[in-house]
């Protein structure tokens, strides 16, 4: 057990960790743009050390570093672990030796001999703190309101860059993950479900006769149908579920933590709710109909692609059986 108090854990921790994973920031280490913002922050605030930290389940890792060589520290040592759970932002420690939470911390007693710390959470548009933009000094110091404001402004600038990078991985029309990034994240969910013996299901579905919409009302109308359908689906999903646009009018929905009956009920709710959509068809008898295929993780699945392939087969069954229905396929 560490000789210093445990770090606080955010109340939304499990959702926060998934959000961190889904932002894919492990691929952006030492990114020149991120590093430039960090260097400007350290220079502006006249601090010898600056970090862009990401607080993972067991450690904090540094997306960018200024004035420090290490790439990560255990989470129990991380000042940033306190910053992401703090009520007030920025989180400021003027002299770590005088604070019982940090007085016995190895990073205070030994290199880099932290005395002063100020960290501003990297908060996503959904309200999850991924980590911090922080500055550190080896001498105690005060932090003025002007300096706090500057740190907040630089953090906002950094988050705009992070959000822009994140959005570039998504479908520009629907805001959903594309096939490649979806498969990457879904494989992680598959491994997590397998290790923890959690239920996991996949629904693959597409719009019946979608091309008729484009031909009759135009492509702008077709795009609006996709946008409305995605908004509808997301209103029905739980926080950890993951939706993606796989092809033009085909979507995948990874259903996390629901057993077979619950997953099937959600699939039918999506299908039925789609038929109730009005929007551009409020003066028409046309109704959106979906065909879907669903399957759940099985003991003989070796990877997510096994589950995906089975859901695709189930989707073909639904189409061949007359459409506007959900077909379920069990593992052999």
C-alpha positions as protocol buffer text, in pm:
chain_id: "A"
residue {
  index: 1
  type: UNK
  ca { x: 0 y: 0 z: 0 }
}
residue {
  index: 2
  type: UNK
  ca { x: 129 y: 347 z: -88 }
}
residue {
  index: 3
  type: UNK
  ca { x: 249 y: 562 z: 207 }
}
residue {
  index: 4
  type: UNK
  ca { x: 21 y: 846 z: 95 }
}
residue {
  index: 5
  type: UNK
  ca { x: -356 y: 887 z: 56 }
}
residue {
  index: 6
  type: UNK
  ca { x: -540 y: 712 z: -226 }
}
residue {
  index: 7
  type: UNK
  ca { x: -633 y: 922 z: -525 }
}
residue {
  index: 8
  type: UNK
  ca { x: -1001 y: 1012 z: -578 }
}
residue {
  index: 9
  type: UNK
  ca { x: -1189 y: 830 z: -854 }
}
residue {
  index: 10
  type: UNK
  ca { x: -1439 y: 1020 z: -1072 }
}
residue {
  index: 11
  type: UNK
  ca { x: -1798 y: 904 z: -1028 }
}
residue {
  index: 12
  type: UNK
  ca { x: -1819 y: 834 z: -1402 }
}
residue {
  index: 13
  type: UNK
  ca { x: -1490 y: 641 z: -1409 }
}
residue {
  index: 14
  type: UNK
  ca { x: -1591 y: 342 z: -1621 }
}
residue {
  index: 15
  type: UNK
  ca { x: -1752 y: 568 z: -1882 }
}
residue {
  index: 16
  type: UNK
  ca { x: -1454 y: 805 z: -1866 }
}
residue {
  index: 17
  type: UNK
  ca { x: -1208 y: 523 z: -1938 }
}
residue {
  index: 18
  type: UNK
  ca { x: -1410 y: 416 z: -2241 }
}
residue {
  index: 19
  type: UNK
  ca { x: -1419 y: 775 z: -2365 }
}
residue {
  index: 20
  type: UNK
  ca { x: -1041 y: 793 z: -2332 }
}
residue {
  index: 21
  type: UNK
  ca { x: -1007 y: 470 z: -2527 }
}
residue {
  index: 22
  type: UNK
  ca { x: -1244 y: 585 z: -2800 }
}
residue {
  index: 23
  type: UNK
  ca { x: -1057 y: 911 z: -2857 }
}
residue {
  index: 24
  type: UNK
  ca { x: -757 y: 707 z: -2976 }
}
residue {
  index: 25
  type: UNK
  ca { x: -503 y: 943 z: -2824 }
}
residue {
  index: 26
  type: UNK
  ca { x: -246 y: 667 z: -2782 }
}
residue {
  index: 27
  type: UNK
  ca { x: -175 y: 723 z: -3152 }
}
residue {
  index: 28
  type: UNK
  ca { x: -88 y: 1091 z: -3101 }
}
residue {
  index: 29
  type: UNK
  ca { x: 208 y: 1073 z: -2863 }
}
residue {
  index: 30
  type: UNK
  ca { x: 451 y: 1364 z: -2908 }
}
residue {
  index: 31
  type: UNK
  ca { x: 233 y: 1514 z: -3180 }
}
residue {
  index: 32
  type: UNK
  ca { x: 400 y: 1839 z: -3296 }
}
residue {
  index: 33
  type: UNK
  ca { x: 83 y: 2048 z: -3265 }
}
residue {
  index: 34
  type: UNK
  ca { x: 7 y: 1924 z: -2914 }
}
residue {
  index: 35
  type: UNK
  ca { x: 369 y: 1976 z: -2812 }
}
residue {
  index: 36
  type: UNK
  ca { x: 372 y: 2330 z: -2949 }
}
residue {
  index: 37
  type: UNK
  ca { x: 65 y: 2422 z: -2740 }
}
residue {
  index: 38
  type: UNK
  ca { x: 233 y: 2270 z: -2435 }
}
residue {
  index: 39
  type: UNK
  ca { x: 555 y: 2463 z: -2490 }
}
residue {
  index: 40
  type: UNK
  ca { x: 363 y: 2787 z: -2533 }
}
residue {
  index: 41
  type: UNK
  ca { x: 177 y: 2718 z: -2209 }
}
residue {
  index: 42
  type: UNK
  ca { x: 495 y: 2652 z: -2012 }
}
residue {
  index: 43
  type: UNK
  ca { x: 660 y: 2964 z: -2156 }
}
residue {
  index: 44
  type: UNK
  ca { x: 354 y: 3181 z: -2097 }
}
residue {
  index: 45
  type: UNK
  ca { x: 331 y: 3076 z: -1732 }
}
residue {
  index: 46
  type: UNK
  ca { x: 710 y: 3070 z: -1684 }
}
residue {
  index: 47
  type: UNK
  ca { x: 716 y: 2710 z: -1565 }
}
residue {
  index: 48
  type: UNK
  ca { x: 1010 y: 2470 z: -1611 }
}
residue {
  index: 49
  type: UNK
  ca { x: 788 y: 2164 z: -1659 }
}
residue {
  index: 50
  type: UNK
  ca { x: 470 y: 2113 z: -1858 }
}
residue {
  index: 51
  type: UNK
  ca { x: 277 y: 1798 z: -1940 }
}
residue {
  index: 52
  type: UNK
  ca { x: -22 y: 1681 z: -2137 }
}
residue {
  index: 53
  type: UNK
  ca { x: -132 y: 1383 z: -1931 }
}
residue {
  index: 54
  type: UNK
  ca { x: -385 y: 1109 z: -1998 }
}
residue {
  index: 55
  type: UNK
  ca { x: -509 y: 933 z: -1685 }
}
residue {
  index: 56
  type: UNK
  ca { x: -561 y: 565 z: -1757 }
}
residue {
  index: 57
  type: UNK
  ca { x: -690 y: 293 z: -1527 }
}
residue {
  index: 58
  type: UNK
  ca { x: -354 y: 226 z: -1362 }
}
residue {
  index: 59
  type: UNK
  ca { x: -119 y: 499 z: -1475 }
}
residue {
  index: 60
  type: UNK
  ca { x: -91 y: 842 z: -1620 }
}
residue {
  index: 61
  type: UNK
  ca { x: 90 y: 861 z: -1951 }
}
residue {
  index: 62
  type: UNK
  ca { x: 217 y: 1174 z: -2115 }
}
residue {
  index: 63
  type: UNK
  ca { x: 95 y: 1268 z: -2458 }
}
residue {
  index: 64
  type: UNK
  ca { x: 354 y: 1547 z: -2459 }
}
residue {
  index: 65
  type: UNK
  ca { x: 634 y: 1647 z: -2222 }
}
residue {
  index: 66
  type: UNK
  ca { x: 829 y: 1966 z: -2163 }
}
residue {
  index: 67
  type: UNK
  ca { x: 1117 y: 1965 z: -1914 }
}
residue {
  index: 68
  type: UNK
  ca { x: 1063 y: 1603 z: -1808 }
}
residue {
  index: 69
  type: UNK
  ca { x: 1197 y: 1278 z: -1955 }
}
residue {
  index: 70
  type: UNK
  ca { x: 966 y: 1011 z: -1811 }
}
residue {
  index: 71
  type: UNK
  ca { x: 672 y: 898 z: -2025 }
}
residue {
  index: 72
  type: UNK
  ca { x: 440 y: 773 z: -1749 }
}
residue {
  index: 73
  type: UNK
  ca { x: 394 y: 734 z: -1375 }
}
residue {
  index: 74
  type: UNK
  ca { x: 171 y: 507 z: -1164 }
}
residue {
  index: 75
  type: UNK
  ca { x: -172 y: 659 z: -1113 }
}
residue {
  index: 76
  type: UNK
  ca { x: -135 y: 658 z: -734 }
}
residue {
  index: 77
  type: UNK
  ca { x: 155 y: 905 z: -771 }
}
residue {
  index: 78
  type: UNK
  ca { x: -21 y: 1127 z: -1024 }
}
residue {
  index: 79
  type: UNK
  ca { x: -123 y: 1478 z: -924 }
}
residue {
  index: 80
  type: UNK
  ca { x: -337 y: 1469 z: -1239 }
}
residue {
  index: 81
  type: UNK
  ca { x: -543 y: 1184 z: -1093 }
}
residue {
  index: 82
  type: UNK
  ca { x: -660 y: 1436 z: -834 }
}
residue {
  index: 83
  type: UNK
  ca { x: -709 y: 1711 z: -1093 }
}
residue {
  index: 84
  type: UNK
  ca { x: -953 y: 1512 z: -1309 }
}
residue {
  index: 85
  type: UNK
  ca { x: -1174 y: 1442 z: -1005 }
}
residue {
  index: 86
  type: UNK
  ca { x: -1154 y: 1787 z: -846 }
}
residue {
  index: 87
  type: UNK
  ca { x: -1461 y: 2007 z: -813 }
}
residue {
  index: 88
  type: UNK
  ca { x: -1273 y: 2325 z: -896 }
}
residue {
  index: 89
  type: UNK
  ca { x: -1054 y: 2382 z: -1199 }
}
residue {
  index: 90
  type: UNK
  ca { x: -772 y: 2439 z: -1233 }
}
residue {
  index: 91
  type: UNK
  ca { x: -647 y: 2214 z: -954 }
}
residue {
  index: 92
  type: UNK
  ca { x: -363 y: 2401 z: -784 }
}
residue {
  index: 93
  type: UNK
  ca { x: -107 y: 2292 z: -523 }
}
residue {
  index: 94
  type: UNK
  ca { x: 118 y: 2581 z: -423 }
}
residue {
  index: 95
  type: UNK
  ca { x: 355 y: 2376 z: -203 }
}
residue {
  index: 96
  type: UNK
  ca { x: 322 y: 1998 z: -219 }
}
residue {
  index: 97
  type: UNK
  ca { x: 532 y: 1954 z: 97 }
}
residue {
  index: 98
  type: UNK
  ca { x: 257 y: 2126 z: 295 }
}
residue {
  index: 99
  type: UNK
  ca { x: -29 y: 1919 z: 152 }
}
residue {
  index: 100
  type: UNK
  ca { x: -96 y: 1585 z: 329 }
}
residue {
  index: 101
  type: UNK
  ca { x: -213 y: 1432 z: 1 }
}
residue {
  index: 102
  type: UNK
  ca { x: 128 y: 1480 z: -156 }
}
residue {
  index: 103
  type: UNK
  ca { x: 387 y: 1537 z: 118 }
}
residue {
  index: 104
  type: UNK
  ca { x: 506 y: 1174 z: 104 }
}
residue {
  index: 105
  type: UNK
  ca { x: 470 y: 1134 z: -271 }
}
residue {
  index: 106
  type: UNK
  ca { x: 790 y: 997 z: -434 }
}
residue {
  index: 107
  type: UNK
  ca { x: 767 y: 1272 z: -697 }
}
residue {
  index: 108
  type: UNK
  ca { x: 786 y: 1527 z: -416 }
}
residue {
  index: 109
  type: UNK
  ca { x: 1049 y: 1352 z: -204 }
}
residue {
  index: 110
  type: UNK
  ca { x: 1259 y: 1265 z: -510 }
}
residue {
  index: 111
  type: UNK
  ca { x: 1302 y: 1370 z: -873 }
}
residue {
  index: 112
  type: UNK
  ca { x: 1154 y: 1584 z: -1018 }
}
residue {
  index: 113
  type: UNK
  ca { x: 1096 y: 1729 z: -665 }
}
residue {
  index: 114
  type: UNK
  ca { x: 753 y: 1872 z: -737 }
}
residue {
  index: 115
  type: UNK
  ca { x: 660 y: 2168 z: -523 }
}
residue {
  index: 116
  type: UNK
  ca { x: 406 y: 2356 z: -734 }
}
residue {
  index: 117
  type: UNK
  ca { x: 141 y: 2199 z: -956 }
}
residue {
  index: 118
  type: UNK
  ca { x: -149 y: 2343 z: -1159 }
}
residue {
  index: 119
  type: UNK
  ca { x: -359 y: 2121 z: -1383 }
}
residue {
  index: 120
  type: UNK
  ca { x: -663 y: 2192 z: -1598 }
}
residue {
  index: 121
  type: UNK
  ca { x: -876 y: 1893 z: -1704 }
}
residue {
  index: 122
  type: UNK
  ca { x: -902 y: 1795 z: -2070 }
}
residue {
  index: 123
  type: UNK
  ca { x: -1281 y: 1778 z: -2076 }
}
residue {
  index: 124
  type: UNK
  ca { x: -1458 y: 1631 z: -2380 }
}
residue {
  index: 125
  type: UNK
  ca { x: -1780 y: 1771 z: -2523 }
}
residue {
  index: 126
  type: UNK
  ca { x: -1962 y: 1490 z: -2338 }
}
residue {
  index: 127
  type: UNK
  ca { x: -1814 y: 1598 z: -2005 }
}
residue {
  index: 128
  type: UNK
  ca { x: -1541 y: 1339 z: -1945 }
}
residue {
  index: 129
  type: UNK
  ca { x: -1199 y: 1441 z: -1814 }
}
residue {
  index: 130
  type: UNK
  ca { x: -940 y: 1248 z: -2014 }
}
residue {
  index: 131
  type: UNK
  ca { x: -639 y: 1397 z: -1840 }
}
residue {
  index: 132
  type: UNK
  ca { x: -488 y: 1742 z: -1794 }
}
residue {
  index: 133
  type: UNK
  ca { x: -277 y: 2016 z: -1933 }
}
residue {
  index: 134
  type: UNK
  ca { x: -55 y: 2087 z: -1633 }
}
residue {
  index: 135
  type: UNK
  ca { x: 247 y: 2292 z: -1534 }
}
residue {
  index: 136
  type: UNK
  ca { x: 494 y: 2212 z: -1256 }
}
residue {
  index: 137
  type: UNK
  ca { x: 769 y: 2394 z: -1069 }
}
residue {
  index: 138
  type: UNK
  ca { x: 1038 y: 2270 z: -834 }
}
residue {
  index: 139
  type: UNK
  ca { x: 985 y: 2574 z: -613 }
}
residue {
  index: 140
  type: UNK
  ca { x: 669 y: 2675 z: -420 }
}
residue {
  index: 141
  type: UNK
  ca { x: 478 y: 2957 z: -581 }
}
residue {
  index: 142
  type: UNK
  ca { x: 143 y: 3130 z: -596 }
}
residue {
  index: 143
  type: UNK
  ca { x: -88 y: 3117 z: -897 }
}
residue {
  index: 144
  type: UNK
  ca { x: -275 y: 3436 z: -981 }
}
residue {
  index: 145
  type: UNK
  ca { x: -623 y: 3462 z: -1128 }
}
residue {
  index: 146
  type: UNK
  ca { x: -468 y: 3582 z: -1452 }
}
residue {
  index: 147
  type: UNK
  ca { x: -245 y: 3274 z: -1467 }
}
residue {
  index: 148
  type: UNK
  ca { x: -542 y: 3048 z: -1396 }
}
residue {
  index: 149
  type: UNK
  ca { x: -730 y: 3213 z: -1681 }
}
residue {
  index: 150
  type: UNK
  ca { x: -435 y: 3166 z: -1917 }
}
residue {
  index: 151
  type: UNK
  ca { x: -404 y: 2799 z: -1828 }
}
residue {
  index: 152
  type: UNK
  ca { x: -777 y: 2756 z: -1892 }
}
residue {
  index: 153
  type: UNK
  ca { x: -748 y: 2931 z: -2229 }
}
residue {
  index: 154
  type: UNK
  ca { x: -454 y: 2717 z: -2339 }
}
residue {
  index: 155
  type: UNK
  ca { x: -639 y: 2404 z: -2230 }
}
residue {
  index: 156
  type: UNK
  ca { x: -940 y: 2508 z: -2436 }
}
residue {
  index: 157
  type: UNK
  ca { x: -710 y: 2556 z: -2735 }
}
residue {
  index: 158
  type: UNK
  ca { x: -560 y: 2210 z: -2683 }
}
residue {
  index: 159
  type: UNK
  ca { x: -905 y: 2051 z: -2648 }
}
residue {
  index: 160
  type: UNK
  ca { x: -1021 y: 2213 z: -2972 }
}
residue {
  index: 161
  type: UNK
  ca { x: -727 y: 2045 z: -3145 }
}
residue {
  index: 162
  type: UNK
  ca { x: -799 y: 1710 z: -2977 }
}
residue {
  index: 163
  type: UNK
  ca { x: -1169 y: 1728 z: -3067 }
}
residue {
  index: 164
  type: UNK
  ca { x: -1084 y: 1819 z: -3426 }
}
residue {
  index: 165
  type: UNK
  ca { x: -853 y: 1517 z: -3453 }
}
residue {
  index: 166
  type: UNK
  ca { x: -1121 y: 1298 z: -3300 }
}
residue {
  index: 167
  type: UNK
  ca { x: -1386 y: 1424 z: -3543 }
}
residue {
  index: 168
  type: UNK
  ca { x: -1153 y: 1353 z: -3836 }
}
residue {
  index: 169
  type: UNK
  ca { x: -1180 y: 982 z: -3751 }
}
residue {
  index: 170
  type: UNK
  ca { x: -1559 y: 991 z: -3777 }
}
residue {
  index: 171
  type: UNK
  ca { x: -1808 y: 993 z: -4062 }
}
residue {
  index: 172
  type: UNK
  ca { x: -1862 y: 1364 z: -4142 }
}
residue {
  index: 173
  type: UNK
  ca { x: -2233 y: 1317 z: -4214 }
}
residue {
  index: 174
  type: UNK
  ca { x: -2342 y: 1108 z: -3914 }
}
residue {
  index: 175
  type: UNK
  ca { x: -2063 y: 1168 z: -3661 }
}
residue {
  index: 176
  type: UNK
  ca { x: -2025 y: 791 z: -3620 }
}
residue {
  index: 177
  type: UNK
  ca { x: -1709 y: 586 z: -3627 }
}
residue {
  index: 178
  type: UNK
  ca { x: -1610 y: 453 z: -3965 }
}
residue {
  index: 179
  type: UNK
  ca { x: -1549 y: 83 z: -4021 }
}
residue {
  index: 180
  type: UNK
  ca { x: -1174 y: 86 z: -3942 }
}
residue {
  index: 181
  type: UNK
  ca { x: -1191 y: 274 z: -3613 }
}
residue {
  index: 182
  type: UNK
  ca { x: -1505 y: 82 z: -3514 }
}
residue {
  index: 183
  type: UNK
  ca { x: -1333 y: -252 z: -3563 }
}
residue {
  index: 184
  type: UNK
  ca { x: -1036 y: -133 z: -3357 }
}
residue {
  index: 185
  type: UNK
  ca { x: -1257 y: -26 z: -3066 }
}
residue {
  index: 186
  type: UNK
  ca { x: -1493 y: -322 z: -3097 }
}
residue {
  index: 187
  type: UNK
  ca { x: -1201 y: -562 z: -3069 }
}
residue {
  index: 188
  type: UNK
  ca { x: -1107 y: -400 z: -2738 }
}
residue {
  index: 189
  type: UNK
  ca { x: -1465 y: -437 z: -2616 }
}
residue {
  index: 190
  type: UNK
  ca { x: -1460 y: -799 z: -2729 }
}
residue {
  index: 191
  type: UNK
  ca { x: -1143 y: -868 z: -2528 }
}
residue {
  index: 192
  type: UNK
  ca { x: -1285 y: -689 z: -2226 }
}
residue {
  index: 193
  type: UNK
  ca { x: -1608 y: -888 z: -2242 }
}
residue {
  index: 194
  type: UNK
  ca { x: -1419 y: -1215 z: -2278 }
}
residue {
  index: 195
  type: UNK
  ca { x: -1188 y: -1143 z: -1984 }
}
residue {
  index: 196
  type: UNK
  ca { x: -1470 y: -1031 z: -1753 }
}
residue {
  index: 197
  type: UNK
  ca { x: -1738 y: -1275 z: -1874 }
}
residue {
  index: 198
  type: UNK
  ca { x: -1962 y: -985 z: -1974 }
}
residue {
  index: 199
  type: UNK
  ca { x: -2239 y: -1012 z: -2233 }
}
residue {
  index: 200
  type: UNK
  ca { x: -2176 y: -848 z: -2568 }
}
residue {
  index: 201
  type: UNK
  ca { x: -2399 y: -840 z: -2875 }
}
residue {
  index: 202
  type: UNK
  ca { x: -2376 y: -691 z: -3222 }
}
residue {
  index: 203
  type: UNK
  ca { x: -2664 y: -563 z: -3434 }
}
residue {
  index: 204
  type: UNK
  ca { x: -2596 y: -505 z: -3803 }
}
residue {
  index: 205
  type: UNK
  ca { x: -2876 y: -328 z: -3988 }
}
residue {
  index: 206
  type: UNK
  ca { x: -2951 y: -126 z: -4296 }
}
residue {
  index: 207
  type: UNK
  ca { x: -3236 y: 73 z: -4442 }
}
residue {
  index: 208
  type: UNK
  ca { x: -3471 y: -117 z: -4669 }
}
residue {
  index: 209
  type: UNK
  ca { x: -3496 y: 33 z: -5018 }
}
residue {
  index: 210
  type: UNK
  ca { x: -3281 y: 332 z: -4923 }
}
residue {
  index: 211
  type: UNK
  ca { x: -3201 y: 405 z: -5287 }
}
residue {
  index: 212
  type: UNK
  ca { x: -3568 y: 482 z: -5346 }
}
residue {
  index: 213
  type: UNK
  ca { x: -3538 y: 775 z: -5107 }
}
residue {
  index: 214
  type: UNK
  ca { x: -3249 y: 921 z: -5305 }
}
residue {
  index: 215
  type: UNK
  ca { x: -3427 y: 864 z: -5636 }
}
residue {
  index: 216
  type: UNK
  ca { x: -3764 y: 1008 z: -5526 }
}
residue {
  index: 217
  type: UNK
  ca { x: -3665 y: 1294 z: -5295 }
}
residue {
  index: 218
  type: UNK
  ca { x: -3297 y: 1350 z: -5378 }
}
residue {
  index: 219
  type: UNK
  ca { x: -2967 y: 1283 z: -5203 }
}
residue {
  index: 220
  type: UNK
  ca { x: -3016 y: 1567 z: -4954 }
}
residue {
  index: 221
  type: UNK
  ca { x: -3329 y: 1392 z: -4830 }
}
residue {
  index: 222
  type: UNK
  ca { x: -3142 y: 1063 z: -4809 }
}
residue {
  index: 223
  type: UNK
  ca { x: -2869 y: 1227 z: -4604 }
}
residue {
  index: 224
  type: UNK
  ca { x: -3127 y: 1375 z: -4368 }
}
residue {
  index: 225
  type: UNK
  ca { x: -3284 y: 1032 z: -4318 }
}
residue {
  index: 226
  type: UNK
  ca { x: -2945 y: 893 z: -4214 }
}
residue {
  index: 227
  type: UNK
  ca { x: -2885 y: 1185 z: -3977 }
}
residue {
  index: 228
  type: UNK
  ca { x: -3230 y: 1147 z: -3820 }
}
residue {
  index: 229
  type: UNK
  ca { x: -3192 y: 771 z: -3789 }
}
residue {
  index: 230
  type: UNK
  ca { x: -2858 y: 802 z: -3613 }
}
residue {
  index: 231
  type: UNK
  ca { x: -3000 y: 1062 z: -3372 }
}
residue {
  index: 232
  type: UNK
  ca { x: -3291 y: 828 z: -3300 }
}
residue {
  index: 233
  type: UNK
  ca { x: -3065 y: 531 z: -3234 }
}
residue {
  index: 234
  type: UNK
  ca { x: -2832 y: 725 z: -3008 }
}
residue {
  index: 235
  type: UNK
  ca { x: -3128 y: 841 z: -2801 }
}
residue {
  index: 236
  type: UNK
  ca { x: -3204 y: 474 z: -2730 }
}
residue {
  index: 237
  type: UNK
  ca { x: -2851 y: 361 z: -2649 }
}
residue {
  index: 238
  type: UNK
  ca { x: -2664 y: 336 z: -2323 }
}
residue {
  index: 239
  type: UNK
  ca { x: -2347 y: 536 z: -2264 }
}
residue {
  index: 240
  type: UNK
  ca { x: -2110 y: 248 z: -2341 }
}
residue {
  index: 241
  type: UNK
  ca { x: -2281 y: 120 z: -2657 }
}
residue {
  index: 242
  type: UNK
  ca { x: -2095 y: 193 z: -2979 }
}
residue {
  index: 243
  type: UNK
  ca { x: -2248 y: 268 z: -3318 }
}
residue {
  index: 244
  type: UNK
  ca { x: -2074 y: 289 z: -3654 }
}
residue {
  index: 245
  type: UNK
  ca { x: -2151 y: 351 z: -4019 }
}
residue {
  index: 246
  type: UNK
  ca { x: -2010 y: 48 z: -4198 }
}
residue {
  index: 247
  type: UNK
  ca { x: -2126 y: 115 z: -4556 }
}
residue {
  index: 248
  type: UNK
  ca { x: -2350 y: 376 z: -4719 }
}
residue {
  index: 249
  type: UNK
  ca { x: -2675 y: 270 z: -4550 }
}
residue {
  index: 250
  type: UNK
  ca { x: -2547 y: -11 z: -4329 }
}
residue {
  index: 251
  type: UNK
  ca { x: -2476 y: 41 z: -3960 }
}
residue {
  index: 252
  type: UNK
  ca { x: -2340 y: -166 z: -3675 }
}
residue {
  index: 253
  type: UNK
  ca { x: -2439 y: -130 z: -3313 }
}
residue {
  index: 254
  type: UNK
  ca { x: -2223 y: -290 z: -3045 }
}
residue {
  index: 255
  type: UNK
  ca { x: -2444 y: -355 z: -2743 }
}
residue {
  index: 256
  type: UNK
  ca { x: -2238 y: -367 z: -2424 }
}
residue {
  index: 257
  type: UNK
  ca { x: -2345 y: -543 z: -2105 }
}
residue {
  index: 258
  type: UNK
  ca { x: -2690 y: -666 z: -2213 }
}
residue {
  index: 259
  type: UNK
  ca { x: -2792 y: -1030 z: -2223 }
}
residue {
  index: 260
  type: UNK
  ca { x: -2948 y: -1190 z: -2531 }
}
residue {
  index: 261
  type: UNK
  ca { x: -3306 y: -1097 z: -2444 }
}
residue {
  index: 262
  type: UNK
  ca { x: -3219 y: -736 z: -2359 }
}
residue {
  index: 263
  type: UNK
  ca { x: -3011 y: -697 z: -2675 }
}
residue {
  index: 264
  type: UNK
  ca { x: -3292 y: -836 z: -2891 }
}
residue {
  index: 265
  type: UNK
  ca { x: -3541 y: -603 z: -2721 }
}
residue {
  index: 266
  type: UNK
  ca { x: -3318 y: -306 z: -2801 }
}
residue {
  index: 267
  type: UNK
  ca { x: -3283 y: -418 z: -3163 }
}
residue {
  index: 268
  type: UNK
  ca { x: -3660 y: -442 z: -3200 }
}
residue {
  index: 269
  type: UNK
  ca { x: -3701 y: -103 z: -3033 }
}
residue {
  index: 270
  type: UNK
  ca { x: -3464 y: 51 z: -3288 }
}
residue {
  index: 271
  type: UNK
  ca { x: -3652 y: -113 z: -3576 }
}
residue {
  index: 272
  type: UNK
  ca { x: -3997 y: -14 z: -3448 }
}
residue {
  index: 273
  type: UNK
  ca { x: -3892 y: 342 z: -3358 }
}
residue {
  index: 274
  type: UNK
  ca { x: -3752 y: 394 z: -3708 }
}
residue {
  index: 275
  type: UNK
  ca { x: -4096 y: 330 z: -3857 }
}
residue {
  index: 276
  type: UNK
  ca { x: -4232 y: 613 z: -3640 }
}
residue {
  index: 277
  type: UNK
  ca { x: -3988 y: 867 z: -3786 }
}
residue {
  index: 278
  type: UNK
  ca { x: -4155 y: 1150 z: -3973 }
}
residue {
  index: 279
  type: UNK
  ca { x: -3933 y: 1444 z: -4058 }
}
residue {
  index: 280
  type: UNK
  ca { x: -3929 y: 1504 z: -4434 }
}
residue {
  index: 281
  type: UNK
  ca { x: -4194 y: 1234 z: -4477 }
}
residue {
  index: 282
  type: UNK
  ca { x: -4459 y: 1401 z: -4260 }
}
residue {
  index: 283
  type: UNK
  ca { x: -4676 y: 1457 z: -4568 }
}
residue {
  index: 284
  type: UNK
  ca { x: -4601 y: 1116 z: -4719 }
}
residue {
  index: 285
  type: UNK
  ca { x: -4707 y: 762 z: -4646 }
}
residue {
  index: 286
  type: UNK
  ca { x: -4345 y: 649 z: -4673 }
}
residue {
  index: 287
  type: UNK
  ca { x: -4196 y: 500 z: -4357 }
}
residue {
  index: 288
  type: UNK
  ca { x: -3837 y: 405 z: -4284 }
}
residue {
  index: 289
  type: UNK
  ca { x: -3796 y: 29 z: -4245 }
}
residue {
  index: 290
  type: UNK
  ca { x: -3492 y: -159 z: -4121 }
}
residue {
  index: 291
  type: UNK
  ca { x: -3361 y: -509 z: -4167 }
}
residue {
  index: 292
  type: UNK
  ca { x: -3122 y: -626 z: -3899 }
}
residue {
  index: 293
  type: UNK
  ca { x: -2914 y: -920 z: -3789 }
}
residue {
  index: 294
  type: UNK
  ca { x: -2806 y: -977 z: -3431 }
}
residue {
  index: 295
  type: UNK
  ca { x: -2571 y: -1218 z: -3259 }
}
residue {
  index: 296
  type: UNK
  ca { x: -2396 y: -1245 z: -2923 }
}
residue {
  index: 297
  type: UNK
  ca { x: -2042 y: -1328 z: -2822 }
}
residue {
  index: 298
  type: UNK
  ca { x: -1979 y: -1703 z: -2812 }
}
residue {
  index: 299
  type: UNK
  ca { x: -1721 y: -1918 z: -2635 }
}
residue {
  index: 300
  type: UNK
  ca { x: -1563 y: -2027 z: -2963 }
}
residue {
  index: 301
  type: UNK
  ca { x: -1525 y: -1672 z: -3101 }
}
residue {
  index: 302
  type: UNK
  ca { x: -1157 y: -1589 z: -3136 }
}
residue {
  index: 303
  type: UNK
  ca { x: -1198 y: -1220 z: -3222 }
}
residue {
  index: 304
  type: UNK
  ca { x: -1457 y: -953 z: -3293 }
}
residue {
  index: 305
  type: UNK
  ca { x: -1464 y: -1040 z: -3663 }
}
residue {
  index: 306
  type: UNK
  ca { x: -1623 y: -1374 z: -3576 }
}
residue {
  index: 307
  type: UNK
  ca { x: -1910 y: -1191 z: -3407 }
}
residue {
  index: 308
  type: UNK
  ca { x: -1934 y: -940 z: -3691 }
}
residue {
  index: 309
  type: UNK
  ca { x: -1948 y: -1212 z: -3955 }
}
residue {
  index: 310
  type: UNK
  ca { x: -2231 y: -1387 z: -3773 }
}
residue {
  index: 311
  type: UNK
  ca { x: -2432 y: -1064 z: -3741 }
}
residue {
  index: 312
  type: UNK
  ca { x: -2383 y: -1004 z: -4115 }
}
residue {
  index: 313
  type: UNK
  ca { x: -2515 y: -1352 z: -4191 }
}
residue {
  index: 314
  type: UNK
  ca { x: -2817 y: -1280 z: -3972 }
}
residue {
  index: 315
  type: UNK
  ca { x: -2872 y: -954 z: -4162 }
}
residue {
  index: 316
  type: UNK
  ca { x: -2882 y: -1146 z: -4490 }
}
residue {
  index: 317
  type: UNK
  ca { x: -3137 y: -1384 z: -4338 }
}
residue {
  index: 318
  type: UNK
  ca { x: -3360 y: -1089 z: -4245 }
}
residue {
  index: 319
  type: UNK
  ca { x: -3339 y: -950 z: -4597 }
}
residue {
  index: 320
  type: UNK
  ca { x: -3409 y: -1284 z: -4760 }
}
residue {
  index: 321
  type: UNK
  ca { x: -3706 y: -1347 z: -4530 }
}
residue {
  index: 322
  type: UNK
  ca { x: -3892 y: -1035 z: -4643 }
}
residue {
  index: 323
  type: UNK
  ca { x: -3709 y: -741 z: -4478 }
}
residue {
  index: 324
  type: UNK
  ca { x: -3836 y: -509 z: -4202 }
}
residue {
  index: 325
  type: UNK
  ca { x: -3737 y: -759 z: -3934 }
}
residue {
  index: 326
  type: UNK
  ca { x: -3455 y: -861 z: -3700 }
}
residue {
  index: 327
  type: UNK
  ca { x: -3301 y: -1206 z: -3745 }
}
residue {
  index: 328
  type: UNK
  ca { x: -3089 y: -1366 z: -3476 }
}
residue {
  index: 329
  type: UNK
  ca { x: -2808 y: -1613 z: -3545 }
}
residue {
  index: 330
  type: UNK
  ca { x: -2646 y: -1828 z: -3278 }
}
residue {
  index: 331
  type: UNK
  ca { x: -2288 y: -1954 z: -3291 }
}
residue {
  index: 332
  type: UNK
  ca { x: -2245 y: -2305 z: -3428 }
}
